[in-house]
Amino acid sequence: MSRRRDQRGSATVLVIAMAGVLLLVGAALGVVSAMVIAHRAAQSGADLAALAGAAAGTQGLDGCGAAAAVATANHVRLTDCHTDGRVVDVSVSATGPRWLGQIADLSARSRAGPAP
């Protein structure tokens, strides 16, 4: 009978430890998922900004101005813009997740223009 008393409560400790591991894994997966979503948003914003800039360039307008307006409308910051004729090359930055100590912003580049 003394042997049963020594093991009393050991299942509770095991369940608490496994719950902690599952919470940690779940939080890590949540951060990774949020980072992937933010990167996709940055890439979409860069693509749309480059396309808007190239379309404006073909009409004789300021390509970088149009790219900046579209980037702002898509909740990304235009960090760099170059035009070479009707070709527009843009870089944007999107705010990354601020969970579990993550502080990095995510960036993306895109280029658009007529075919050579």
C-alpha positions as CSV (number, residue, x, y, z in Angstrom):
1,M,0.0,0.0,0.0
2,S,2.8,2.4,0.6
3,R,3.8,2.1,-3.1
4,R,0.4,3.5,-4.2
5,R,0.9,6.6,-2.0
6,D,4.2,7.4,-3.6
7,Q,2.7,7.6,-7.0
8,R,-0.4,9.5,-6.1
9,G,-0.7,12.8,-8.1
10,S,1.9,11.9,-10.7
11,A,-0.7,11.9,-13.5
12,T,-1.6,15.4,-12.5
13,V,2.0,16.6,-12.9
14,L,2.2,14.8,-16.3
15,V,-1.0,16.4,-17.5
16,I,0.1,19.9,-16.4
17,A,3.5,19.5,-18.1
18,M,1.9,18.3,-21.4
19,A,-0.6,21.1,-21.3
20,G,2.3,23.6,-21.0
21,V,4.1,22.0,-23.9
22,L,0.9,22.2,-26.0
23,L,0.4,25.8,-25.1
24,L,4.0,26.6,-26.1
25,V,3.7,24.8,-29.4
26,G,0.4,26.5,-30.1
27,A,1.8,30.0,-29.4
28,A,4.8,29.3,-31.7
29,L,2.5,28.1,-34.5
30,G,0.4,31.2,-34.0
31,V,3.4,33.5,-34.4
32,V,4.6,31.7,-37.5
33,S,1.2,31.8,-39.1
34,A,0.9,35.6,-38.3
35,M,4.3,36.2,-39.9
36,V,3.4,34.3,-43.1
37,I,0.1,36.2,-43.3
38,A,2.0,39.5,-42.9
39,H,4.5,38.6,-45.5
40,R,1.8,37.7,-47.9
41,A,0.1,41.1,-47.3
42,A,3.5,42.8,-47.9
43,Q,4.0,40.9,-51.2
44,S,0.5,41.7,-52.3
45,G,0.9,45.3,-51.5
46,A,4.2,45.5,-53.4
47,D,2.7,43.8,-56.4
48,L,-0.3,46.1,-56.6
49,A,1.9,49.2,-56.0
50,A,4.2,48.2,-58.8
51,L,1.3,47.5,-61.2
52,A,-0.2,50.9,-60.3
53,G,3.1,52.6,-60.9
54,A,3.6,50.9,-64.2
55,A,0.1,51.8,-65.3
56,A,0.6,55.4,-64.3
57,G,3.9,55.4,-66.2
58,T,2.3,54.3,-69.4
59,Q,-0.1,57.3,-69.1
60,G,2.8,59.7,-68.6
61,L,2.0,60.2,-64.9
62,D,4.3,59.9,-61.8
63,G,4.7,56.1,-61.3
64,C,6.1,56.4,-57.8
65,G,3.3,58.7,-56.7
66,A,0.7,56.2,-57.9
67,A,2.6,53.3,-56.3
68,A,2.7,55.2,-53.0
69,A,-1.0,55.8,-53.0
70,V,-1.8,52.2,-53.7
71,A,0.7,51.0,-51.1
72,T,-1.0,53.2,-48.5
73,A,-4.4,52.0,-49.5
74,N,-3.2,48.4,-48.9
75,H,-1.8,49.2,-45.4
76,V,1.9,48.9,-46.3
77,R,4.7,51.5,-46.4
78,L,6.5,52.3,-49.6
79,T,10.2,52.2,-48.6
80,D,11.8,52.5,-52.0
81,C,10.7,53.3,-55.6
82,H,12.7,53.5,-58.8
83,T,11.4,54.2,-62.3
84,D,13.3,53.3,-65.5
85,G,11.1,54.5,-68.3
86,R,7.8,52.7,-67.9
87,V,9.3,50.0,-65.5
88,V,8.6,50.6,-61.8
89,D,10.6,48.8,-59.1
90,V,9.1,49.1,-55.5
91,S,10.0,48.0,-52.0
92,V,7.4,48.0,-49.3
93,S,7.3,47.2,-45.6
94,A,4.4,45.7,-43.6
95,T,4.1,45.6,-39.8
96,G,4.8,42.2,-38.5
97,P,3.2,40.4,-35.5
98,R,4.1,41.7,-32.1
99,W,3.6,38.5,-30.2
100,L,6.1,36.7,-28.0
101,G,8.8,39.3,-28.5
102,Q,8.6,39.5,-32.3
103,I,9.4,43.1,-33.4
104,A,10.5,42.7,-37.0
105,D,8.6,44.3,-39.9
106,L,8.3,42.3,-43.1
107,S,9.4,43.6,-46.5
108,A,8.8,42.7,-50.1
109,R,9.9,43.9,-53.5
110,S,8.1,43.9,-56.9
111,R,8.8,45.1,-60.4
112,A,6.3,45.8,-63.1
113,G,6.3,47.3,-66.6
114,P,5.8,46.4,-70.2
115,A,7.6,43.3,-71.7
116,P,11.0,44.1,-73.2
